[in-house]
Amino acid sequence: MALDDILLDTEEKMMKSTEVVLGEFTRVRTGKASPDLVTGLTIDAYGSMMKLRDVAAVTTPSHDLIVIQPWDASNVDPIRKAIESSKIGITPQVDGKVIRLPIPPLSAERRQELVKTIHRLAEEGRVAIRGNRRNGLDEIKKLQKAGEITEDQLASAEKEIQKLTDQYTGEIEKAVNAKEAELMKV
């Protein structure tokens, strides 16, 4: 593998690790309704497992309500069961062919728990990025030992990988700060 390929692969892996963390952040419940809380839930529909977004329309008509309208009325019960078994902590209200999820305001204690959760998720993301950095550095060191790159190219590549690491951990840090501010806003 060439040096440029290693750098691109390392950056791609760091980008994916960051995207996973940011995706997890969208699933952390704040005090306001967001379709992201439920669109990723897996539903047992039509004899197979499907994402909620594939079997229903999810809207937020107000800041404290999520409305789910299945395209097929037979999916109301599987959607209700999936929501109840998920960890979002909201009890669905079934009204005929519509499922309503009232979002209760968060207590101060619950806000603190959610802040701890996002910090844990962020740390997992940073650990993944550092693992990507380590793998990239190992690959370029192998190239240098094999005589395919010079010491100067090795040093330059190490700086580039560190720069990528700083960039993606910085993105996670910005997202943590934004999500924490959102959670603590009453």
C-alpha positions in Angstrom: 0.0 0.0 0.0 1.4 3.4 -0.9 1.8 6.2 1.6 -1.0 8.3 0.1 -3.4 5.3 0.2 -2.5 4.8 3.9 -3.2 8.5 4.7 -6.5 8.4 2.8 -7.6 5.2 4.4 -6.7 6.6 7.9 -8.7 9.8 7.2 -11.6 7.8 5.9 -11.7 5.6 9.1 -11.4 8.7 11.3 -14.3 10.3 9.4 -16.5 7.3 9.8 -15.7 7.1 13.5 -16.7 10.7 13.9 -19.9 10.2 11.9 -20.9 7.3 14.2 -20.4 9.5 17.3 -22.4 12.3 15.8 -25.1 9.9 14.8 -25.3 8.6 18.3 -25.6 12.2 19.6 -28.8 12.7 17.5 -30.3 9.8 19.3 -29.7 11.3 22.8 -33.0 12.8 23.9 -33.0 16.5 24.7 -36.0 18.4 26.0 -37.4 18.9 22.5 -38.9 16.5 19.9 -36.7 15.2 17.2 -37.5 12.5 14.6 -33.9 11.2 15.0 -35.0 9.7 18.3 -37.1 7.1 16.6 -36.3 6.9 12.8 -33.4 4.5 13.4 -35.5 2.0 15.5 -35.9 -1.5 14.0 -39.4 -2.7 13.4 -40.6 -6.3 12.7 -42.7 -5.5 9.6 -43.7 -7.7 6.7 -41.8 -10.7 8.1 -38.5 -8.9 8.2 -36.7 -6.3 10.3 -37.0 -2.8 8.8 -36.1 0.7 10.0 -39.0 2.9 11.2 -38.3 5.5 8.6 -39.0 2.9 5.9 -42.5 2.0 7.2 -43.8 5.3 8.5 -43.8 9.1 8.3 -42.3 10.7 11.4 -43.1 14.4 12.1 -42.7 16.8 14.9 -45.8 19.2 14.9 -44.6 20.9 18.1 -41.5 21.0 20.2 -42.8 18.4 22.6 -44.5 15.9 20.4 -43.4 13.3 17.8 -46.1 11.9 15.5 -45.6 8.6 13.7 -48.0 7.7 10.9 -47.4 4.2 9.5 -48.1 3.8 5.8 -49.8 0.5 6.5 -52.1 0.3 9.6 -50.9 -3.2 10.3 -47.6 -1.8 11.4 -49.0 0.3 14.3 -48.6 -2.5 16.9 -45.0 -3.5 15.8 -44.0 0.2 15.9 -45.5 0.6 19.4 -43.7 -2.5 20.6 -40.4 -1.3 19.2 -40.7 2.1 20.9 -41.6 0.5 24.2 -38.6 -1.9 24.1 -36.2 0.8 23.0 -34.3 2.9 25.6 -35.7 6.3 24.7 -37.9 6.2 27.8 -41.1 7.5 26.1 -44.5 5.8 26.3 -46.3 5.8 23.0 -49.9 6.8 22.8 -51.7 4.9 20.0 -54.7 6.7 18.5 -56.1 4.6 15.7 -53.6 4.7 12.9 -51.4 7.3 14.5 -48.8 7.0 17.3 -48.0 10.0 19.4 -44.9 10.4 21.5 -45.2 13.2 24.0 -41.8 14.4 25.0 -41.8 15.2 28.8 -39.5 18.0 30.0 -36.2 16.7 31.4 -35.5 17.0 35.1 -32.1 18.5 36.2 -31.0 15.0 37.3 -31.9 13.5 33.9 -30.1 16.3 32.1 -26.9 15.5 34.1 -27.2 11.8 33.2 -27.6 12.6 29.5 -24.5 14.9 29.7 -22.6 12.0 31.2 -23.9 9.8 28.3 -22.7 12.2 25.6 -19.3 12.5 27.3 -19.0 8.7 27.3 -20.0 8.5 23.7 -17.5 11.2 22.8 -14.7 9.4 24.6 -15.5 6.2 22.8 -15.3 8.2 19.5 -12.0 9.7 20.5 -10.6 6.3 21.4 -11.7 5.0 18.0 -9.9 7.9 16.3 -6.8 7.3 18.3 -7.0 3.6 17.3 -7.2 4.7 13.7 -4.2 6.9 14.2 -2.2 4.1 15.7 -3.1 1.8 12.8 -2.1 4.4 10.3 1.2 5.1 12.1 2.0 1.3 12.2 1.3 1.1 8.4 3.7 3.9 7.5 6.4 2.6 9.9 6.2 -0.7 8.0 6.7 1.2 4.7 9.7 2.9 6.2 11.2 -0.3 7.5 10.7 -1.9 4.1 12.6 1.0 2.6 9.7 2.3 0.5 9.7 5.8 2.1 12.4 7.9 3.7 12.8 9.2 7.2 11.6 12.6 6.1 8.5 11.1 4.5 7.8 9.2 7.6 8.0 12.3 9.8 5.8 14.2 7.4 3.2 11.4 7.3 3.2 11.2 11.1 2.5 14.9 11.3 -0.3 14.6 8.8 -1.9 11.8 10.7 -1.6 13.8 13.9 -3.2 16.7 12.2 -6.1 14.5 11.1 -6.5 13.1 14.6 -6.6 16.7 16.0 -9.2 17.7 13.4 -11.6 14.8 14.0 -11.3 14.9 17.8 -11.9 18.6 17.6 -15.1 18.0 15.6 -16.3 15.6 18.3 -15.5 18.2 21.0 -17.5 20.9 19.2 -20.4 18.5 18.9 -20.2 17.6 22.6 -20.2 21.2 23.6 -23.2 22.0 21.4 -25.2 18.9 22.6 -24.3 19.7 26.3 -25.6 23.3 25.8 -28.7 22.0 24.2 -29.3 19.6 27.0 -28.7 22.1 29.8 -31.0 24.7 28.1 -34.3 24.7 30.0 
